[in-house]
């Protein structure tokens, strides 16, 4: 199995609520693992595993500063999610319009 096949996709990466929380934490700032761990009710080892999945999906990058590793959000892969959701937006808009027309009709 090649490296590209072993990586997680964006949808798998964001499926977990803890990983979504980590992405929110990293949305505004670069953080070390200690700060991320302090913000979550899980162990440092668990945070590290979640960061690995996010990194494999391209959603998080890391860099070493001295003895510390800092993590930051890489939002570009989320574009795939946005495009996928926008496809269904039209579907839901049509369904909601049909429902509104049905409810507002005199029948």
Secondary structure by P-SEA (a helix, b strand, c coil): ccccccccccccccccaaaaaaaaaaccccccaaaaaaaccccaaaaaaaaaaaaaaccbbbbbcccbbbbbbbcccaaaaaaaaaaaaaaaaaaaaaaaaaaaccc
